[in-house]
């Protein structure tokens, strides 16, 4: 977002930016500022005061700077591979380098003269020998033929990688925004009150995790509550339900709409569970879920977020349809995130232990086995595991939608470096470049400056110390 002064944005432009924020990582205070502009004179005095309290921290001030990205990492398309193939084959064709299917179609098209297809792309098994090339009328040397075959293989591999990475990002967005990122701009902009709630609430859900012994703050804060209260019976509750599948929202939907939403959450539940199964490392200790060397904890945790969000939405829809009896036959459990070893040690040193939810997860079959039918896990099994762990099965969200926490009070988004709160964004940028708090080797060129900053008290978080028992 630009910090330069510009002409006041039009209503249409603001709605377009609010819609674009659904697929990015805008700070809640930035959304509050946009909401103030788009609702203008429609706000009550109290609503304006509450929103202004947040908007004053918006990034739209000229001096504002943050070291944190306002977007989620996006997969890199195949433009480089397309350019290389175009040079090598000497022909240009229309292709969308960000679409895996388009990349494969392009590869198949330019590969037709050398008899290359995506189904027969193995360099060792599928190349033509000299006799086959001569029979096909090719005048290429073996070296030139091999270069083209390898190039198309790399292009095909890029299409496969791109498809996987786009799928992972799509699931992450479902985990943090529900289905908001899939809503068309026309529908989003048609109901301003519903749109403002959806944009602000998803921004709250996308806040980064802080390195802390306490749990995450409820994303439903006083501003989200205020914006939801503005919605009436005439509001687009289907739009709102894409991001908040709570009873107070689902009651506004028809039975058909609740069934459709149930199907969407069920599809995400199964898909994310399948990807978790592929990435599960059998040697992982399910009783602690502490990350080990070689673990791709980012991918695992992002998929766990998507799975747990889908499971919560699925349970909410089952409740809304009075169909919870289905859990008597099959009740797949939650998935626990992988935890950094230093945070786990801090929990132990502070007198805490492993999250009791982890004990339930480790006592039950992996959810992907329950969903594919290779293992049995009923509601009774989950309830028994919860009781042994000292948890209420329904209140903790294992056999029913979790009970909502207390509405949070708005506070400005902290400047974080790997979950650690830093007082100044310039120092935060330096510490990030130096690799501080990353668990990796610190950049020696920046180490002295980083250490000076740490000594000067710029860290606001409580952190474990070497003296901790």
Secondary structure, DSSP 8 states (H G I E B T S, - for coil): ---S--S---HHHHHHHHHHHTTS---HHHHHHHHHHHHGGGS-HHHHHHHHHHHTT-TTSTT---SS-SS------SHHHHHHHHHHHT------TT-HHHHHHHHHHHTGGGT-BTTB--TTTS---HHHHHHTT----HHHHHHHHHHHHHHHHHHHHHHHHHHHHHHHHHHHHTTGGGS-HHHHHH-HHHHHHHHHHHHHHT----S-SS----S-BHHHHHHHHT--TTS-HHHHHTT---HHHHTTS-HHHHHHHHHHHHHHHHHHHHHHHHH--TTS-TTT-B--TT--HHHHHHHHHHHHHHHHHHHHHHHHTT-GGGGGT---------B-HHHHHHHHHTT--S-HHHHHHHHS--HHHHHTTSS---HHHHHHHHHHHT--TTTTTSSS-------B------EEETTEEES-HHHHHHHHHHTTTTTS---HHHHHHHHHHHHTT-B-S----TT--
